Amino acid sequence: MEHGSLTDSRNSTFSLMDEDHTLANSVRFLLNKDPRVEFCGYSIPHPSENKVNIRVQTTGDSAKDVLKESFQDLILVCQHVRSTFEKSVADFKSTPSHQEMNGA
C-alpha cells in the first residue's frame, strides 16, 4: 500500500505486509546508494506486526518507480550472490583435499 500525495509523486511511504528487517534494510541500503534518492528509511510499527513502512523521497522521479527499480536491483544482487556461492561450493568439492577428507 502506498501512502503519499496525489499531486507529488516524489515522496511516498509504502507499507509492505508480511515483511521484516531482512527485506527492508536491504532495499533501504540500495535506495540510499541511488543518486535520485534524497531520503530513504524504514520502520516497523510494532514488533508483533509483520509490516514494514518504507519512506522514499526523490529528487524528481516517482518514488514508486524508484522503489520498483531498487527491488529489481536487489533481485540481481541476490542472483549474483547465489551463483557465486554455488560456484564456490562446486570448486571446493572438486579440490583434491576435500575429496581425500570424504574418503573419495
Secondary structure, DSSP 8 states (H G I E B T S, - for coil): -EEE-SS-TTEEEEEEET--HHHHHHHHHHHHHSTTEEEEEEE-S-TTS-EEEEEEEESSS-HHHHHHHHHHHHHHHHHHHHHHHHHHHHHHHTSHHHHHHTT-
